[in-house]
Amino acid sequence: MYAKCGLLAKSHEIFNKIPLRDVALWNALITGYVDGGRGEDVMLLLEEMKCDGISANSVTFVGILKAWGGIRCIEKGQSTQSEIVKKGLDSDPLICNSLVDLYAKCGFHSTARELFNRFLNRDIVTWNTLIGGYVECGYIEDAFDSFDQMQNEGISLNGITSVGLLKACSSVGFLGRGKEIHVEVAKKGLEIEAIVMGSLVDMYAKCGALSEAQEMFERNVARDVVSWTSLISGYAEHVDGERALTCFEQMQGEGVTPNAVTLICALKACSTIGAPEKGKIIHAEIERQGLLESDIVVGNSLVDMYARCGLLVKAQKVLEELHDQNVITWNALISGYTQHDECHEALNCLHRMQIVGICPNMITFICILRACGHMGALNKGKQIHREIVSRSLLEKNSDLVNALVDMYAKCGALEKAQEVFDKLLVRDAVSWNALIAGYAEHDYSKEALRCFEEMQFEGVLPDSIAVACVLKACAHLGAFRKGQEIYNTVVKTRALKMNPFIRTTMIDLYGKGGSLDKGLSINRIDHFMNKTEECSLDKYLSVDPFDHFKGDKTDSMMLKMACDVLHHIGVVPGSKDDYTKSLHVLQCLCENDGCVKHVIASENIIPSLVRLSANDCGLRQEAISLLDVLATDQECQVIIFQ
């Protein structure tokens, strides 16, 4: 009883007082130690058992094999297997399952499979053992292949199978396969098992299907801390910090005490939405549970939360009060200082970290290089570069190389940036952006254009950063036609969504080229598109299109923009429904103000759209309605419908 309740010291104390101890008593004690995570102590128990003259039986060997699997000790496992064979117990089903489990957990999957294939009477326990071993070691495809084979042999999954497979789906984001398992679970009536429902919540949450996770959670009668944590973690991981914190508060309201993992997820949610006040409440709960003295991961998460929220003095104080610190603790603080432009403090942290004997890692160096770039601290950056090289950290580490390129580029050491860049085996968008931005920022505009063209030649698609930088270079060079060409190719074709950086550089480009009206038109188009959230006709129909101009004195350029927007989003509708929506949008715009009619009627998009609508889609009446609103005369209608 004491052993099963985890009170091993008390259990052992009572055990030692028993004068005649048989194999059943020894098995109970060994099983208690194994289940309590004390597998390393089993060897001493076996020695004592032998001194008592007690021989191990099948149950003993099952416990021993589980112990060796738990501590991943294959050598002791193989020795125990030899002893099992000598005693002729290797055909015992329980021992066979335990051997498969041992080899699977220790990573010897071919041996586990070989033993498995020898079994003539493979039951659900045997299959669960193999599948569970594969899942635990990350062999997800093998786990599902085994599951498929199990079903082909006519064996149905049970709760343990479901939990293992759902865990596999969670670990790699196999949402589709997870839904298939859910269907099987429902067919077998396994949704009544709390552990299965908890696994479903976890799978959906980790795969980002948060509405399904919420639904499973609400159907789960036994909502324990594990289920709550799965849901909170899902919201926090998928950047919905508000919902994560709402769930955290609901959990406490239902009387469920958060554990360390729950608190870590809640702190992450606070970081995501910048909610330090809620973070302080969680900090108080952490201190109440005494976790800062015993759990370094919780401490690190607390430092990270304060640092990301900009409470850097508080983050520093928490770090100094932690009983244990590691490189992750210091990285959280250094990253916070860098993120909030307190770069001198970031460098001071590096110095103090090394004084206390903690060695910086790749993440530390990336943060410090970013700080050097912001400060223009070229000499310190070079020093860090030398330390990185001396520790051979650059090999196969593109993130660190990109950080070096960025640091040298920001500091104006463009030859050095190019030199480091040229040594990269794989150059991604981040690498190119750092170099292009450096050249553009320091007015080496021709070099920026050259890099932009080489980037595309190597098959790397430019992102908004690269485009904004190269447009800036075009403006500096006076290469207005080249800038317009890049804009038309990359942005106007919808390969990239317009953003403030691109918009600003295009306005600058047009302004320097003497075409400020075009720049303002782009600005207004982008403003209209951002107001409607997405460039889709559905969005236009869900709001009053003209409503976005209220509060501004409408002039002809602003009104003209409505048609520019339709053209900009590529209104060449592909279905009758699309044409109907397009006509509706234009009609709504026309009906809002009399002077709009003249502006919109002059647009070339109107006749072509109306003609296509009337002739190709059978929307003649809708087209005439639009023309009626435009007050177009009968003669004009005849021309349009020819």
N, C-alpha and C positions, 0 to 999 in steps of 0.2 A: 504493500500500500504506500509506504513512505517513498519507495523508489519510483513508483508510477507518478507520484505527486511532485517529483523533482527534489525531494528532501534527501539527498544522497548521503550526507554526513550522518543524519539520524538513522537512515536505513542501514548504513554500514555498522553503526554503533550497536544496533539491535542484533544484526547478523553475527557480529563477533561474540555476542553473549550466548549464542546457541551452541551447545556442546556437540551435537551430532548434525552435521550439515550435509544434506544429500545434493544430488545434481540439480534438483528442481530449485532449491534455495540459491545455489550458485547461478543458475540461469536467470533467476529473478533479479539478482544483484547486477549481473553483467548487462542484462537488457536495460535496467535502470540507468546505468552509466552510459550506455550507447545512446539511448533515447534522450538523455540529458546533455548530449554533446560532449561527453568526456571519453571519447573513443581512445584517446592516447593512454588512459589509465587501465585499459582492458588487459594489457600485457602483464601488469603486476597482479591483477586478479587471477589470470590464468596460472601464473607461477604459484600463487597461494592455493589455488584449486588442486594443482598437481601435488603440492605438499600434503594436502588433505587426503590424497590417494583417490581422488574422484576423476573418472574419465569423462571426457566431453561426449555429449550425444548430439543428435541432429539439431536440437533447439539451441544448444551451446554454439555450434558451428555457424548457425544462421546469425546469431548475435555477433560472433567474432567477425564474420565476413562483412556485416553491416558496419562494424567499427572501422575496419580497414578501408572500406569504401568511403566512409565519412571523412577520414583524414588523408585520403588519396595515397595510401601506402600499398602499392602493388606488390612489393617484395614480400611483406608479411602475408598478404593475401595469397600469393602463389605458394608460400610455405604451408599455409593452412589448407590449401587445396590438395597438396601432396598428402597431408595427414588424413584428409577426408577420403582420398582414393585408397590409402592403406587400410582404412577401416571399412571400406566397401560401402560408403554412404553416398557416393557420387551420383547414384540414380534417384535419390530422394528428391521429390519435386520442389520442396522448400529450399533445399540446398542448391539445386540447379538454378532456381530463380535468383538466389542470393549470389551465386557465382556470376551470372549474367550481369546483375546489378553492380557487382564489384568491378568487373572489367569495363563496363560502360562508363561508370563514374570516373574511373582512372584514365579514361581516354583510349583504352585498347578495344576499339569498336569492332575490329575484324575478329578478335578472339571472342568477344561477347557474342557476335553474330554466329561464329562457328559453334560455340557451345549451345546457343539457341537452336540452331538447325539440327543438332543431334537429338533434341527432345522429341519423343514420339507423341506425347500427350501434352500439347501446348494449350494452356488455358488462358483466360483473360489476365490472370496474375502474371504469367510469363510474358505476355505481350506488353502489359503495362510496364513491366520492369525494363524491357528493351526500349520501348518508346520513351519512358521517363529518363533513361540514361542518355539517349540521343539528345533529348531536349535540354537536359542539364548541361551538356557539353557543347551546345550550340549547333548540333548536326540536325538542322531543322528539316531539310529535304529527306534525310534518312528516316526521321521520325514519321513524316507523312507517308513515305513509301511503305514503311512497316504497317502503318494504320490501314492503308489501302489493301495490303496483303492480308491483314487480319480480317478485314471485312470479306475479302474474297474467300477466306476459309470458313465463312459463316459465323464468325464470332462478333457479337455486337459490343459497342463501347459501353463502359459504365462511367460512374462519376469520376473515378481516378483517371481513366483515359481522357475524359473530357477536360479535366483540369490541366493535364499535361499538354494536350494539343492546343488549348486556348492560351496557355503560357507561351507556347511556341509561336503562335500567331502574334501575341503581344510583343514578343522580342524583336520581330522583324517587320511588323506592320502588315501582316497578311490579312487584311480586312475581309477580302472575298472568301478566303478559306475559313476564316473565323465564323463568317455567316453560315457557311456550309455545316460546320460543327454545331452551331446553334440549332440549325434545323434538325440534325440528328438528336441533339439533346432534348428538343421539344417532343420529337417522335417517341423517345424512350421514357418520357415523363420525368426527366432528371432535373427539371427546373425547380422542383420542390427542395432540392438539396442546397443548403445555404452556401456551401463551398463552391458549388457549380455556378450559382448565381453571382457570387463574388468574383469568380473568374471571368464571367461574361461581362460584368461591369468593367473589370480591369482591361480586358481585351478591347472592348469598344473604346474605352477612354484612351488607351495607349495608341490606338489606330486613328484617333481623331474624330471618331463617330460619336460625338458628345451627346447628341439627342438620344441615340440608342442607349448609350451608357446611362443617361439619366432615367430613361424608361425602365431599364433592367434594375437599376438601383431602387426605384420607387416600388417595383414589384417584389423586391427582396424583403421578406418579413424580418429576417435576422440582419439588421443593418449594424454591423459591428465596426470597430475602428478600421479594420482592413478595407471594408467596402467604402467607407467614407474617404479613406485616404486615396483609394484608387480613383474615385470621382474628382476629388480635389486636385490630385496630381494631373489628371487629364486636362482639366481646365487650365491649370497653371502652365503645363507644358505647351498647350496650344493657345497661349497668349490671351486668355480670358481671365485675367486676374480678379476682376470684379466678381464673377460667378464663383471662382475658387474661394474667395474670402467669404462670400455669402454662404456657401456650403460649410465652410469652417465654423461660422457662427451658428448655423443650424445644428451642426453636429454637437457643439457644446450645449446648445439649448435643449437637446434631447438627452443630455446627461452622459454623453460618450466622451471620455477623456482622450485627447490627442496623444499619439505617441511621437517618437523622434522623427519618423518619416513624415507624419502629418505636418508637424511644425516646420520641417524643412520645405515642404511644398507650399505652405502658407507664406513663409518668408519669401519664396521665389515669386509668388503672386504679388506681394507687396512691392518687390523690386520692379516687376513688370509694369505696374500702374503708378509707381511712384507714391506709395502710401506709407510714409514712415511712421505716422501716428498709429496706424493699425499694427505696424511692425513693432512698435514699442509695447503694445498690449501683448503680442505674441512673445516678445522678449521677457515680459513679466512671468508668463506661463512657463517658459523655459527655465527661468531661475527658480520658480516654485517647485518644478520637478527635479531640480539639481542637475540638469543635463549638461551645463557648461563645464562641470567638473569631470564628466564621464564620457561625453560624446564629442569628439573633435569635429565631426561633420556638421553637427548642429552649430557649434561655435563658428566654423568657417562660413556657414550660411548666414549667420547673424552679421558677421563682419561685412559680407558681400551685400546684404540688404541695405545696411546703413551707407556703405560706400556708393552703391548705385543710386541711392536716393539723395546723395549729396551731403549727408550728415557725416562728414569725414572726421571731425573731431570725435564724434561718438564711435565711429568705426575703429579709430585708433585706440580709444579707451577700452573697447571690448577686446581688441586684440591683445592689449597689454595685460588684461586681467585673465586671459585664458591660461589654464594650467598647461595645456599642450598646444604647440604651434607647429605647423609644417609649411611647406612651400605654397600650398593652396591658400592658407590663411593670408600669407604675405601678398600673394598674387591678387587676392580680392582687394586688398587695400591699395596696392600699387595701381591696379586697373582703375579703381575709383578716383584716385588723384589724377591720373592721366585723362580719364573721361571728363573730369570737371576742370581741366586746364590748370591744375596745380602741379605742373610738371617738376618744379624744383623739389617739392615734397615727395614725388614719386622716386626721384633719384636718391633722396635722403633715405627713403624706405629700403631701397636696394642696398645701400651701405649698411644700415642697421641690421638688415636681414642677414647679411654675410658675417657681420660681427658676432651674431648669436649662433653662428655655425650652420645656417640653413643655406643650401646651395641653390642658386637660381636655376630654373628649368626653361624650356622653350617658351612657355607662356610668359614667364617673367621677362625674358629678353624681348619678346614682341612688344609688350607694354612699354618697356624702357626705350626701345627704338622709336616707338610712336611719340613718347615724351620728348626725346631728343629732336625729332623732326619738328614738333610744335614749337620748341624753344630755339631751333636753329643751332643746337649744341653739337656741331660737327665733330669736334675733338672727342667729346664723350661718346658719340656714336661710333667713331673709329675704334675707341678703346673697347667698347662692347663687341664690335665686329671681331676684333682680335681674340677676345675671350671665347666667342662662339666658335671661331676656327680652331682654337687650341683644344676645345672639347669635342671637335668633330661633329658638331650639331647640324651643319649645313647639308650633310649628305642626305638626300631623299627627303628634305624638309622644305617644301615649297613655300609654306606660310612664313617661315623665318626669312627665307631669301626675299620674298615679296616685301616683308617689313624693312629689310635692309635697303632695297631699291627705293622704297617710299621715303625712308629717312634721308638717304643721300640726295634724292630729288628735291625734297622739301628744303634741305639745307643748301641747295644750289650747286652741289657737287655732282653735276650732271654726267661728267665723264666717268666718275666712279659708279654712279647709278647704272649707266649703260654697261659698264664692265661687269658688274654683278649680274645684271639682267642677261647679258649674253651667255653667262655660264649656266643659266637655267635650262634643264633638259625639257621641261614641259612649261610653257608660258600660257597662263590662263588670263582671263579678263582682268583679274586683280593686278597681275604683273604689268600688263600693258597699261592699265589705268594709272598706276603709280608713275610710270615713265612718261606717258603722254601729259599727265597733269603737271609733272615737274617741268617739262619743256615749255608747256603753255604758260605756267605761272611765272617763269623767268624769261618770257618773251623770246624763246627759241622756237618761233612759230613754225618755221619750215621743218624743223626736226619733229615737232608734234604731228604735223601732217604726214610726214614720212612714216612715223611709227603707226599712225592710224591706218594707213594704207597697207603696211606690212602685217598689221594685226588681222585685217580682213583677208589678206592673201594666205595667211596661215590657217584660215578657217575659224578664227575666234570672232564670235559675234559681238560687236560693240554694244555696251550698255549705255545708260543715260549719262554716266560720268564721262566716259570716253567721248561721247557726242558733244556734250557741253564744253569739254576742254578743247576739242578740235574746232568747234564753232568760234570759241574765243580766239583761237589762233588765227582763224580766217579773218575775223574782225580786225585783229592787230596787223595782219598783212595787207588788209584792204582787198582780200580775195572774196568779194561778195558773191560772185557767181559760183565759186567753189562751195561756199557756205550754203547757198541756196540749194545746190545740187545734193549736198550731204543731207540737208534737212528733208528734201523731197524724197530721197532714197530711203533714208533710215526712219524718219519720224512720220512723214506724211503718209507713207505706205502702211502705217500702223505696226511696223516692226518694233517700234518702241512707243510707250505711252508718253505723251507730253508731260513734263514736270517743270517746276519753277526754274531749275537751273537752265534747261534747254530754252524755255520761254525767255528768260532774261538775256541769254546770250544772243538769241535771234533778234530781240528788240534792239540790242546793242549793235548787232551786225547791220540791220536795216537802217538804224539811225545814222551810223557812220557812212552808209552807202547812199544817204539822202532819200530813203524810202520809209520814213518814220510811220506813215500811215499804215503800211503793211505790218510793221512791228506791232502797232497798237491793235490791229485786227487780230493778230495771233494771240495777243494778250487777252482780248475779249473772248475769242473763241475758247481759249483754254479755261477762262473763268466760267463761261457758260457750261462747258463740259464737266468741270469739277463740281459745279453746283448741282448738276443732275447725277453726280456720282459715277455714272458709267455712260459710255458713248453708245447707247442702244436706244432704239425707238421706243421700247417698252417703258424706259424711264421717262421719256418725253410725255408719254400718254398718262403717266401716273401723276403728273403735276401740270399746273398751268404754265406752259412754256414761257409766256410773257412775264410771269411773276418774278423771274430772276432780274428783270430790269426795273422793278418798282423801287422807288427811292432815288433813282437816277433820272436826270432830265434826258429823255430819249431823243437822240438825234439820228440822222439818217445812217450814220456809220454803225451805230448800235443796232438799229433795226436790220440793216443789211447783214449783220452778223448771223442772224437766225438762219438765213439760207447758206451762209458760209459754213455754218456748223453742219448742216445736212450734207453739204458737199464734202466737208472735211471727214465725216465719218463714213464716207463712201456709200451714200444712198443710191445704190443701183439695185433696187430690191429684187429678190429672187422669187417671190411668191405673191399671190394675190393679197394675202394678209399684210405683207410688208408694204405694198403700194397703198393699201387702205390707211395704214398707220402714218405713212409719209404725208398723204394728202390731209389727214386729220391734223397733224402737227402744223402744217402750213396754214390751214384754215383757222386754227386757234390763234396763231400769230396775227393773221389778218384781222380777225374780229376784235382784237384788243385796241386797235388805234387806227383811225382813218388814214393817217399818213403812211402807215406800214404798207398799204396796198400798192402805192406807187413804187416803193423801194423793192418789194418782193416781186411785183409784176415784171420788173426790169431784169430779173435774174434769169440767166439762161437755163438754170435747172428746172424752172417751172414748166416751160413748154415741153421739154423732153419728158419730164416725169408725167405730166398730164397726158401727153400723146401715148406713152407706153401704157399708162393705166387704162385709158379708154379703149385702145385698139387691141392690146395683148391680154389684158386681164379682165375685160368685161366690166370695168368700173366707170362706164361712160357717165352715169348719173352723178357719181361722186366727183368726177373731174369737172362736170358742169357746175356743181355746187361751189367748188373752189373758185371757178372763174366768175360765178355770180357774185361771190364775196369780193373778188378783185374788181368788180364793176367793169369787166372786160366786155366790149361790145360784141354783137352777133358776128360781125365780119371777122373779128379776131378768132372767135371760136371755130369758125369754118376753116381758117388757115391751120389752126393747131390740130384739128382732127383729120386733116387730109393725110 
